[in-house]
Amino acid sequence: MAALSSHPVAPAPTAPPRASTRHLLLRAYCIFMLFIALATTFWFNLLGAIGLASLLGATLVATLVIWIAGRPHVVWRRLPWFALAFVAWAGASLIWSSWRDATAITWAVLVFTTVQALFLASALSWRGLVRAVASALKWVMGLSLVFELWVSLVVRAPILPNFMLWSGQHETELYWSRNNLFDGGRIQGIVGNAHLLGIAALVAIIVFAVRIASGAPRRGWLYGWIVLSLFLLWRANSATVWLTGVAVAVVFATVWLMRRASRPGERTRYYLGFAAIAVIGGAALVLLRGPILQVFGKSGDFTGRTEIWAAVLARAAEHPVIGSGFSTPWLPWVPEFDHWIVVNGLTVFHAHNMWLDVLMQLGIVGVVLMAGIMLSLVWRAWFFAVDRPRFDLVANRPYSAVTLVPILLTAVLLVQGLVESRPLMEWGWLFIVMFAFKLKQSPLVDVGPREERGSLRTRAERLTEQAQAQARRAQQRAPRHTPAAPKA
């Protein structure tokens, strides 16, 4: 028998926002964009320059359509202004560039990467962003192993881009895969470069470990992905990546100690101690670089990089303030770059140092802007990691493992930027802008724009608020009695 109730009929149950079809499609698209950034050379080797340009153009249009239609909540005054100023200065260099065609092409790619980074930061929450990065890295790691197995078991010969078989008439540096999986040599994966594979494997290990620490489901599979990433890291055997891993370990140890500090002044002692370790370690690396690099099978001149740096500095001296014009990477068919610096028979396409590259292209002004980008990113990422989430009087909320991702990956980019220019392009620049924007947009996990809210309050706090709301509603529904007038 039905009972009379004063409560209205509840609406039909619906799936939570994160499980809706719309959100799942958005997340899949974001994973695809991250995969393009993390494996840009794969798409170049697969589709060629024209195919890659067509892919980037199509995805840019798709991103703008999704962004306009979805209208994610964005606090526009919190844009990464240093990064946008750097992009604007790079575009302005078209006026005085010594290689205008290269500047126009590479600046368009820089704008594309910047727009995608802003979109990813605004479309996903912190947890969703880390999850999407992990999914994209799974594709890079898994396809790299499958690709190397296919080359070794089916093709059984080195292959060039576009699946061309090696005929002995090409430089070995052009290999997409060298067929080294079973002979103990360095493997290159789908990205076609051992260093790029190694740095992607290191980033994957960091992100997968954070996912495990944050209580992600199916953690057994994540442990398996870490094992695969460790195997690819070992087989890529990049000295730069090994040194980067040491730097990441030091940063993680510092963050761990800072989180455990409980007495006044304790953090100051840690800061001084790790600053001393950094100075001593840097001095040892400079003075003993020969023996240290020999351990990793590298020469004391950083595998010929000192000659590249000398040539870049000489060209940077021609226009020290505003630079000679943006071009990242150096397009090898441009006369100013063609056979300018040649290593192993191939024209070098970047300075192998992020700061020298910016100095040559955009001068001292560009270096100042780049320093502002990295300093602001490090500052925000550091306190995002070491400080407890605080937005009211409650000061003992637990730390989140997700907050480790920006500072650890920033450390990867900073160390990589000393011997590579990759932080200025592809996934490096995308991650810099994405984290810089996200840290300003949502400085706390689960707090900030709409997609960040909803999971920070504890269950007890939510139950208390519900009880108080029910009490207020009951008080409002109770009949009000006015006192009777006294009789005369």
FIMI-6469 format. One record per residue: x, y, z of N, C-alpha, C in turn; residue in one letter. Coordinates in steps of 0.1 Angstrom, whole numbers, plus 5000, padded with zeros to 4 digits. Layout:
BEGIN
XYZXYZXYZa...
END
This chain:
BEGIN
500949885000500050005000500950125000m500650224991501450344990501250435002a502250495006502150585018502250725013a501350815019501450955015502751015020l503351095011504651155015504651295010s505251385018505351525015506551555007s507451455004508651474997508351454982h508851534973508651514959509351394954p508951344942509551234936510951274931v511951194934513351224930513551204915a514351284909514651264895515251134892p515151084880515750954876517250964878a517850854883519350854885520050864872p521150944872521950964861523450924864t524250904854525650874856526350994861a527350974869528151094873528851154861p529151284862529751354850530951294844p531751234853533051174847532751044839r531550984841531150864834530250894822a529851014819528951044809529651024795s528850994785529450974772530151094767t529651214769530351334765531751344771r531851324784533151334791534051224786h533551104784534450994779535051024765l534151084757534651124743535751234744l535451334753536451434755537751384761l537651294770538851234776539651154765r538951084756539551004746540251104736a539651214733540251314724541551374730y541451404743542651454750543751354750c543451234752544551124752545151124738i544351134728544851134714545851254712f545451374717546251494715547551474723m547551414735548751394742549651294735l549051194729549851094722550551154710f549851244703550451314692551651394697i551551464708552651544714553851454718a553451344725554551264730555251174719l554551164708555151074697555051154684a555451274683555351354671556151294660t557351244663558251194653557651064648t556850994655556150874650555250914638f554451014640553551064630554351114618w555451184620556351224609556851114601f557351014608557950894601556850814594n555650824599554450744594553850814582l553650944583552851024574553651114565l554851144569555651244562555351384567g556051484562555851624566554451674562a553951644550552651694546551551624554i551651494557550651424564550651474579g551851504585551851554598551251694599l551551774589550951914589549451904588a548951814580547451794578546851744591s547451654598546951604611546951714621l547951794622547951904631546852014628l546752044616545652134612544252084615g544051964612542651904615542451904630a543351864638543151854652543051994658t543752094653543552234658542152274656l541552254644540152294641539252214651v539452084653538652004662538752064676a539852094680540052154694539252284696t539352374686538652494687537152474687l536652384679535252354679534752294692v535552204698535152134711535252244722i536252324721536452424732535252524732w534852574720533852674719532452604723i532252484718530952414721530852374736a531952324742531952284755532052394766g532652504762532852624771533252584785r534452524786534852494800535152614808p534952614821535152724829536652764829h536952884825538352934824538353074831v539353094840539553224846540653294837v540153374828541053424818542153514823w541953574835543053664840544153584846r543953444847545053364852545753284840r545853344829546553284818548053284821l548853194815550253194816550953304808p551053424814551353544806552753534801w553753474808555153464803555153384791f554453264791554453184779553853244767a552653314769552053384758552953504753l553653564762554553674758555753614749a556153494753557253434745556753394731f555453344730554953314717554753434709v554253544715554153674708555453724703a556553714711557853764707558353674696w558153544697558553464686557853494673a556553534674555853574662556353704656g556653794666557153934662558553924654a559253814657560553794651560453784636s559253754630559053754616559553884609l559453994617559854124611561354134608i562154074617563654084614564253954612w563553844610564153714609565053704597s566153624599567053594588566553474580s565453414585564953294578563353294579w562753384572561353414575560453294572r560753214562559953094559559952994571d561152974576561252884587560552934599a560653074601560053134613558553114612t557953144600556553134598556052984601a556752884595556252754597556452704611i557552724618557752674631556952754641t556652884639555852964648554452914648w553952874636552552814635552452684643a553552604643553552484651553552524666v554352624670554352674684552952714688l552252794680550952834683550052714685v550152624676549252504677549552434690f550752414694551052344706550552424718t550652554718550252634729548752624731t547952634720546552624720546052494726v546752384721546452254726546652244741q547752294746548152294760547152364769a546652484764545652564771544352484772l543952424760542752344760542752224770f543852154770544052034779543952074793l544552184797544552234811543152274815a542352334806541052384809539952274808s540252174800539152074798539151964809a540351934815540451824824540751874838l540351804848540751824862542151774864s542751804875544151754878544151604877w543251534883543251394883542951344869r542051404862541751364848542951384839g543751494841544851524833545951424835l546251384848547251284850546851154845v545551124846545150994840545250994825r544951104819545051104804546551094800a547451164807548851154804549351004805v548850944816549250804818548750714806a547450734802546950654791547750684778s548050804775548850834763550250764763a550850764775552150704777552050554775l550950494780550750354777550750314763k550150404754550150374740551550394735w552350484739553750504735554550384738v554450344751555250234756554850104749m553550074748553149944742553449934728g553150044720553350044706554850034703l555750094711557150084709557649944710s557149864720557549724721556949644709l555749664706555149594694555849624681v556249754679556949794667558349724666f559049724677560349664677560249514675e559249454681559049304678558749284664l557949364658557549344644558749364635w559649464638560849484629561749364631v561949304643562849204645562349064641s561049044642560548914639559948894625l559449004619558849004606559749064595v560149184597560949254587562349194587v562949184599564249134602565349214595r565149344594566149434588565849574593a566749664594566449804597565549864587p564649964592563750024583563850174585i563550244574563550394573562150444575l561950574576560650634577559750594565p558450584567557550544557557750394553n558250314563558450174561559350134550f560250224546561250194536562350104541m562750004534563849914538565149984536l566149954544567450014543568149954531w568750034523569449984511570950014512s571450064523572850084524573250224519g572350304514572650434508572250544517q571850524529571350624538572150624550h572250744557572950754570572150674580e572950614589572350534600571450614609t571750744610570950834619569550844614e569250804602567850824596566950704600l567550594606566750484609565450514617y564350454613563250454622563450344633w563850234629564250124638565550054632s566450024641567749964637567749814639r566549754642566449604644567449554655n567449624666568449594677567749524689n566449484688565849434699566449304705l566949214696567549094701569049084700f569749194696571149184695571849274706d571049324715571649404726571949544724g571649594711571849734708570749824714g570949954711569950054716568750044707r567550044713566350044705565750184705i564850214695564350354693562850364694q562150244694560650254696559950324684g558750354686557950424675558450564673i559150624683559550764681560850774673v561450664670562650664661563850724666g563950734679565150794685565350734699n566550684702566750624715566550724727a567050844725566950944736565450974738h564751004728563251034729562550914736l562850794732562250674739562550674753l563850694757564250694771563650794779g563550914774562851024782561350994784i560750944773559350904774559150794785a560050694785559950594795560150644809a561050744811561250804824559950874829l559350954820558151024823557050924826v556950814819555950714821556150654835a557350624839557550564852557050654863i557350784862556950884871555450894872i554750904861553250914861552650784866v553050674861552450544866552650534881f553850564886554050564901553150654909a552850774903551950864910550550814909v550150754898548850694897548650584908r549650504910549550394920549450454934i550250564937550250624950548950694952a548250734942546950804944545750714945s546050584945544950484947544150454934g544850454923544150424910543650284910a542650254903542150114902543150034892p543049904894543849804885545349844886r545749854899547149884901548149784897r547649654896548549544891549049574877g548049624869548449654855549449774855w549249864864550249984864551649934867l551749834877553049784880553649714867y552849654859553349594847553749694837g553049804836553549914827554849974832w555049984845556350034850557449944846i557249804847558249714843558549724828v557549744820557849764806558549894803l558250004810558950124809560350114813s560650044824561950024829562849944818l562149844812562849774801563249864790f562249944785562550034774563550144778l563550184790564550284795565950224795l566050104799567350034799567850004785w566949964776567349934762567650064754r567050174758567350304751568750354755a569050334768570450354772570950494769n570150604773570550734771571250794783s572450844782573150894794572451014799a571851104791571051214795569951174804t569251064800568051024807568450964820v569550894821570050844834570350954844w571051054839571351174848570051244851l569151254842567851314845567151234856t567151104855566551024866567151044879g568451064880569151104893568551234898v568451334889567951464894566551454899a565651374892564251354896564251284910v565151184912565151124925565551224936a566451314934566851414943565651504946v564951554936563851634938562751564946v562451444943561451364950561851354965f563151324968563551314982563451444989a563651554982563551684988562051714992t561151684982559751704985559251614996v559751494997559351395007559751455021w560951505022561451555035560651685038l560351765029559651895031558251855037m557651755031556351715036556351665050r557451605054557551545068557951655078r558451765074558851865083557751915092a557951915105556851955114557252065124s558552095125558952195134559352325127r559252445133559652565127561152565123p561452605112562852615108563452485102g562652375103563152245098563252245082e562352315076562452315061563652405057r563952505065565152585061566452505061t566552415071567752335071567852235059r566652185055566652095044566952175031y566452295030566752375018568252405017y568852435028570352465028571152335025l570652225030571352105028571352055013g570152065008569952024994570652124984f570652254988571352354980572852324979a573352284991574752244991575052124982a574152024983574251904975574251934960i573352024956573152064942574452134937a575052224946576252294942577452194940v577552104950578652014949578451914938i577251874936576951784925577251844911g576751974910577052044897578552064895g579252104905580752114903581351984900a580951874906581551744903581251704889a580051734884579651704870580451784860l580851904863581651984854583051944854v583651924866585051894868585351744864l584451654867584651514865583751464854l583351544845582351504834582951394826r584251394823584851284815584651154821g585151124833584950994839583450954841p582651054845581251024847580550984834i580851064823580251024810580750894804l582050864808582550734803581850614809q581250634821580450524827579250494818v578750604812577550584803577950564789f579250554786579650534772579650654764g579850774770579850904763581150974764k581451064755582751134755582651254764s583751314768583851424777583251554771g583151564758582651684751581151664749d580451584757579051564756578651524741f579351424736579151364723579051474712t580151564712580251664702579351784704g578651794715577851914717578552044719r579752034725580552154727580852234714t581052164703581352224690580052284685e578952224687577652284683577352404691i577652404704577352524713578252644709w579452614705580452714701579852784688a579352704678578852764666577552844669a576752794678575552864681575852994688v576752994697577153124704577753224694l578453174684579053274674577953334666a576953264663575853324655574953404664r574753374677574053454686574653584688a575953594688576653724689576353824678a575853774667575553864656574353954659e573353904667572153984671571853944685h572653994695572453944709571253984716p570554094712569454144719568154084714v567854084701566554044696566753914689i567953864686568053734680567953744664g568153624658568153624644566853574638s565853544647564553494642564253354647g562953334651562553204657562553094646f563052984650562952854642563352744651s562252674656562452564665561452454660t562052344653563452314651564052394639p565352384637565952434625565552354613w564952414603564452334592565752314582l566052194580567352164573567352204559p566252234552566252274538566452424537w566452504548566652644548568152674545v568552754536569952774533570852814545p570252884554571052934566571352814575e570552704575570852594583571352474576f571152464563571552354555573152344555d573652234561575052204562575752314570h575052384579575752474588576452394599w575752314606576452224616576052074612i577052004609576851864604577451764613v576751664618577151564627576751434621v577751344619577451204613576851224599n577251324591576651334578575351404577g574751444588573351504588573451644594l572551734589572451864594571751864607t572351924617571751934631570552024630v569451994637568252074636567952144649f568752134659568552224671569952234678h570052324688571252364694571752264705a570852164708571152074719571352144733h570752264734570652334746569552434745n568552424753567352514752567752664753m568652694762568952834765569752894754w570652824748571452874737570552884725l569652794723568752804711567952934712d567352964724566553084726567453204724v568653204729569553314727569853344713l570053244705570353264691569153314683m567953254686566753284678566053414683q565953434696565153544701565953644710l567253624711568153714718567953714733g568553814740568453824754566953844759i566153914750564753934754564053794755v564353704746563753574746564253494758g565553504761566053434773565353484786v565153614787564453664799563053614800v562353604789560953554789560953404792l561953334787562053184790562353164804m563253244810563553234824562353264833a561553364828560353394836559353274836g559253214824558353094823558752984832i560052954832560552844840560552874855m560952994859560953034873559553034879l558553084872557153084877556652944877s556952864868556552724868557152644879l558452664882559052594893558552644906v558352774908557852824920556452774923w555552774914554152724917554152574918r554852504910554852354911555552314924a556552384929557152344941556252354953w555552464955554652484966553352404964f553052374952551852284949552152144955f553452114955553851974959554151974974a554752074980555252064994554252115004v553252195000552352255010551052175010d550452165022549152095023548152185016r547052115011545952195005545252275015p545252405013544652495023543852605016r542552615019541752715014540752775025f540852715037540152775048540952755061d540352745073541052725085541552585088l541152495080541552355082542952335076v543952305085545352305081545952165081a545152065083545751925083545151835073n544751885062544251805051545451725045r545151595041546251515036546851565023p548051525020548751555007548151464997y548151514984547751434973548951394964s549051274960550151224952550151294938a548951344934548851404921549751534920v549951594932550651724932552151704929t552651584929554051554926554351564911l553351544903553551534888554151664882v553651784885554251904879555651924882p556051914895557451944899558451834894i558051714893558951604889559151614874l558051644866558151654852558851784848l558751894856559452014854560951994856t561351914866562751874867563251804855a562451714850562851634838563151734826v562251834824562451934813563652024816l563852064828564952154831566352084828l566451954833567751884830567851854815v566751814809566851784795567151914787q566752024791567052154784568452194784g569352124793570752164793571452094781l570951984776571651914765570751884753v569551934754568551914743567752044742e567152064730566152184729564752134728s564552004732563151954731562152024740r562552084751561552164759560852274751p561452314740560852424732559952374721l559752244720558852184710558152064715m557252014707556451894709555951884723e556151764730555551744743556151834754w557451874751558151954761557452094763g557252164752556552294753555052274757w554452174752553052144756552952124771l553852054777553752024792554052154800f555052234795555352364802554152454802i553452474791552352564790551152504798v550952374796549852304803549952314818m551052284823551252294838551252434843f551852524835551852664840550452724840a549552694831548152734831547352664841f547552534843546752454852547052504867k548352524869548752564883548152704887l547952794877547352924880545852904880k545252824871543852804871543352724883q544052624887543552544898544752514907s545052604916546252584925546052474935p544852414936544652304946543952194938l544252074941543551954935542151954941v541151944932539751934936539152064940d539852174939539352304943539652404932v538652484928538952584917537752584908g538052574895536952574885536052454887p534952454880533852354883534452204882r535252184873535752044871536651994883e537152094891538052064902537352044915e536052074915535352074928534651944931r534251914943533351814946533951694954g535251674956535751564963536651594975s536851724978537751754988537151735002l535851765004535251755017535251605022r535451585034535351455040533851415041t533651275043532351225044531651285056r532351295067531751355079531351505077a532151575070531751715067530451725058e530351635048529251635040527951595048r528051495056526951445064526451555074l527451625080527151735089526351845082t526851885070526151985062524751945058e524551815054523251765051522351765062q522851735074521951735086521551875090a522451975088522152115091521052165081q521252125068520252165058518852105061a518851985065517551925068516851985080q517652025090517152095102516552225098a517252295089516752435085515452415077r515352315068514152295061512952255070r513252175080512152135090511752255098a512652345101512252455109511352555100q511752555087510952645078509552585076q509352455076508052395074507152395086r507752415098507052405111506052525111a504752505116503852615116504252715127p504052845124504352945133503152995141r503152995154502053035162502253175168h501353265165501453395171500853395185t501453455195500853465208499553535208p498553485216497253555217497353685225a496553785222496553905229495953895243a496553955253496053945267494653995268p493853935276492453975278492454095287k491454185285491354305293490754275306a
END
